[in-house]
Amino acid sequence: MHDPVTLAQRLVRMDTRGGGEKAAAELLAELLDEAGFDTALSEPEAGRANLVARYGSGTPVTLTGHLDTVPADPSGWSFPPLSGDIDGDVDGGLLRGRGSTDMKAGVASLAVAAVRSARRSPDGTDVQLVFTFGEETGCEGAAQLADLAPSPALIVAEPTANQLVLGHKGALWLRLTATGRSAHGSRPELGDNALVKLATSAARLHDPGRWPQSPTHGPATVNVGTFRSGVQPNLVPDHAELTLDVRTVPEFTAEQAVAEIRRLLPADVTVERLLDLPGVATGADDALVRGVARALRPDEPDWRPQYATYFTDASVLRERLGGPAVVVYGPGDPGQAHAADETCPVAAIRESADAIGRLLCAWPELSGGR
């Protein structure tokens, strides 16, 4: 399994849609154990596991990826979601299946690159691998990790098409609740319709022109994700709930977002925070970041930093690692994440593993004195 494509295929064929990550963690632990890594697998919930693996005694670079995937309904796919096969040439084709892009190909690239480095340069490899469960539902696995080795750089193998991404927006999930007064549907004037109260608010919140723009991270966004209200047509609903997905940017924090959202709501609507993950912003002028960039993309000296719209485990791991520079770099196609008929280019998987290998080779010099 020292081929990243073969390992990615095996991972894709494991059903980790919202659970069951332990099997994937065990597969990776076996591979890393055989290569001499110190591994620690923890299972805080039945069938759900984090894996932390260390090699070397020096200051490590930390490589991370999540093992869970989002759901996939086979009725909307043209091939089985857990296929794991390759469509086309073994070098130029596409790995198919849920998680191929987000982000089992990235996980495979990290693991194989680390094993290769340990075997090639056992005295020159200092690396910490962190594989988590439950990232897709709010970084649940990462939040339960402790005792990680401090690290000056964190590489997150989320899908970037092997481009350099230096951070991402924050994620704020809110539940809005309105209460009213029930009445017969033929006499709505006698009631207080909680559904209408929240629906009016939802339209205001959905207006994209209302939210600020960031020069680095792009626009803050608000998405009305769910709406629940009512029992039957002839009853005025006295309760309504909606959930919001707010993506924050450095110029528009979670606190500012909550304050602005409250301003747009009727006074009696309550706001509850379900998830609050900070954004990540690493400066491109950092010397270590420039060194990491040279290792990952040596043929692109004039790269421009990008920032992702999605969140990653870096929101949680950054604090636990002592505030490292964050670089998001992975082989997946960002446009394929969470999509039906998800695929990942085989060539990108091999390219990613080679690039991470270059980074691990260069790491002793990059981390010198840290």
N, C-alpha and C positions, 0 to 999 in steps of 0.2 A: 504493500500500500504506500510505497514511496513515490507514487505518481499522483499528483493532485486531482487529476480528472477521475481516476479510478476511485479515489477516496470520496470525492464529491458525489459520484454515482451512488456509492453505498449509503452515504448520508441522506441523499434525496429519497432513496427507497425506504427510509425509516419514517414512520408516521409520527411527526412531532407537531402536528397541527393543534396548537394550544395545549400541549401536554406530551408526556412520553419522552421527554428529552434525555432521561437516564440512559436509555439504550445507546443513543448517540454519544453521550459523555463516556460511557464504558468503552465504546469502540475507539475513541480518541485516546483514552487513558491507556488502553492496551498498546497502541502504537507508540505513545510517548514513553511508557514504562520500558518497553524493549530498547528504546534509544538512550536509556539512562536518565530520564527526567524524574524528578521527585514530584509525584502527583498526589493530589488530594481531591477526592470526589465527595461532595456533600449532597445529601438528599433531604432537604427540609420539608418537602411534601412528597407523598408517595408517587413514584414514577418521574419526579421532576428533580433535576440535579444540576449543580454547578461543578465545573472542573477547573482546578488551578494547577498548573504544572510549572516547575522551575528547573532551570539548568544553569550551572555556573554559580560562582560565589561573589561576583562583582555586581556593580550597579546594572540592573536589567533594563532593557527596553520591554515594554508590555504590549503584547498583541492580543486583541480581543475580538470575539464574535459571539453571536447568540445562536442557540440550537433550535429554538422554536420557530414555527412558521404560522402564518395566518391560515384560516380555513380555505378549503378548495372544494367546491361542489362539482363532482364529475359531470353533471349534466351540462355545465357550461364550458366544458373542455373538449377538444378534439382528440385528445389522447389521455390515458390515465394520469391523474395528478401525481402519483408516486412512481411514475415510469422510470426515471433515472437513465433512460437510454440516450443515445446520441443520434441526432438527425443529421445525416450527411457524413462527410469525411471525419475520421477520428481526430484530425488536427484542425480542420477548418469548419467543423460542424457546430451544432448547438446541443448542449446538455439540456434535456427537457425534464420538467417536473416542478412541483411546488417546492420552493426553497432553493432552486438552482441559482437564481439571482440573489434572493434575499433570504439567507445569505450563506448557504452551505458551501457554495464554491469558494467564497471568501474564507470560511473556516478551514476548508481543506487546504487552501493555499498557505495559510498561516502554519498549520500543523506540519505539512510536508516540508516547508522551508525551514522550520525550526529543527526537524529531525535531520535533514541534510546538513545543516550548519553544525549541529552537535557531532555528527560523524566525521565531517570534514575538518573541523577545528574544535576539538573538545576542550582545549584550554583557552579558546578565544571567543566562546559563545556564552553570553549572559542574557538570558531571555526569560520572561514570565508570560505564560499563556493563560488567558482567562476566558473560559467558555461558559455561557450563562443560559439559564432558562427564563422564560417569561418576559423577554424584552418587548415583544409586540404588544403586550398589554400593560406596559408602564414600567419596564425595567425591574420587575419583581425579583428576579434572581440576583441581579447585581446589588440590589438593596440589602441582600442578606449576606453579602460577602464581608469578611473582616480579615485582618492580619495579612493584607497584601503587602508585598515588598514595595517600598517607595520607588518611584520610577520617574525619570525626567521626560520620557516620551511615551505616548500612548497611541498605538496604531489600531484603528478600528476598520475592519474589513467589510464594512457595509458597501452596497453597490454604488460605485462612482465611475464605472467604465475605465478603471485604472487612471483616473484623473486625481489630482491632489485637491482635497477639500479640507479646509482648516477649521471647520466648526459647523454649527447648525443652529436653527431656531430652537427656542424653548417650547415646551408643550404644557398647556394649562387646560385641564378638562373640568368643566363646571356643570353642576346640576341646578337648573332653575325650577322652582316650584311655585305654582299659583294656586290659591284656594278661592272658592266662590260660594255660591248658594244654589242648591238644587231646586228645580221647579219642573212642572209639566212642559213638555215640548211645545204645546199649543199656547202656553202663556209665558214665553221667555222673559217678558218684562218683569215677572215676579221673581226671577232668579238673578244670579250673578255668574256669568259664563266664564269659568276659569280658562277654558280652551281658547276663547276669543282673546282674552287678556294676554295669554302667552303667544298666540299666533301673531298678534299685532307687534309684539316685542320681537319675535323671531324675524319678521320682515325687516325691521330696523337694524337688527344685529347682522343680518346677512349682507347688508350693503357694503361691497368691497371698497367703495370710495371713502368710507368713514374712517378707515384705519391707516396709521402712519406707514411711511416707507423708510427702510434703512438703506444707507448707501452701500453697505456690505452684504446684509442678509436678505435684502428685498423687502416685500410688504409683509406687515403683520396681517394675519388672516383670522377670520372667525367662521367656523362651519357649524351649522345646526345639524347635529348628527342623529338625534332621535327625538321623537315627540310622542307622548303617551297621554291620552285623555279620553273620557267618555265611555259610556256603557252601551247605550242604544240611542237611536235617532230621536225618540220622543222624550228624552230626559236631558235637562240642562246640566252639563258637567260641572261638578263642584271641585274638581281637582285636575290639575294638569302639570306635567313635567316635561322638560326638554333638556337635552345635554348639548353642550358646546365644546368644540375642539378649537382652542385659541392657540395660534402659533405666535409666540412673542419674539421680539428682536431687541438688540441692545438698547435702542432708543424708546422702547415701549415694553416695560417690565410687566411681570405678572400683577404686581400691586397696582400699577397704572391701568392695566386691562380690567381688573375687577372694579376699580373705581369708575371707569368709563362705562362699563356694562351696567353697573348699578344705576348710573345716571339715566340710562335709556330705558329702565324698567319702571313699572308702577311700584309705588312705595311698599306694597304688601307682598311683592314677589321675593322669595328668599333665594340666596345664592350659596351653594355649597361647593367647596373645592374637592374634586375627586382625584386629581393628579396635578402635581406642580413640579415640572422638571426644568431646571435652568438651561438656557442656551449655552453654547460653547463658541468662543471666539479666540483663536490663536493668531498672533501677529505674524505676518510673512517675513518681517525683518529680524526675527529671532534667529540667532546663529545656529542653534541646534535644528530648528525647522529647515533652514536652508541646507544643512548637511543631510538631513533626512530626505529632502526633496532631490538632492543630487544623487543619492543612492537609489531612490525609487525611479526617478525619471532622468537619467544622465544626459539624454539627448534633448532635453527641454530646459535650457538654462533660464529662459525668460518667461517661465510660467506665471500665470496670474492666479492669486488665491480665489477659491470659490467657497461658497457656504451652502449647505444643504437645507432643504425645507423640512425633512424628516428629523426626528430625534434619534439618539443612539444611547447605548449604555454609558457613553462618556459623561452624560449628565450626572450620573451617580458615581462612576469609577474615578472621575477626576479628583474629587475630594479625598477619596480613600487612598489614592496614589501620591498625594502630596502636591497636587496642582501641576501635572505635567503638561507639556505642549501636546496638543491633540492633532493628529493627522488622520483623516478618513480616506481610506484607499482600498478599493476592492474591485474584483473583476466583474461583478454583476452590472447589468444594464439598468440604470435607475428607472427607466420607463417600463421595465418588466416587473418591478416590485409589486406584489399583491395582484398582479394581473392574471386572468385566465390564460392558459397555454404558456405559462412562464418558462423562459429559457435563459441560458447563459452561453456566450460564445466559448467554445473549448480553448481557442487560442488565447483568449483573455485570462483564462484560469492558469494556463502555463506561464503566461507573461507575468501574472501577479506573483506566483510562487518564485519565479526567478528574481523579481524585484525585491521581494521580502528577503530572499537569500542574500542579495547584494547589501541590503541594509544591515543584516546581522553580521556580515563580514566587515562592514565599515564601523560597526557600533563601538568596538573598543577605542577607536580614535575619536569618534563623535562624542562619546561619554567621558573622555579623559578629563580627570580633575573634578568630576561631578560626584 
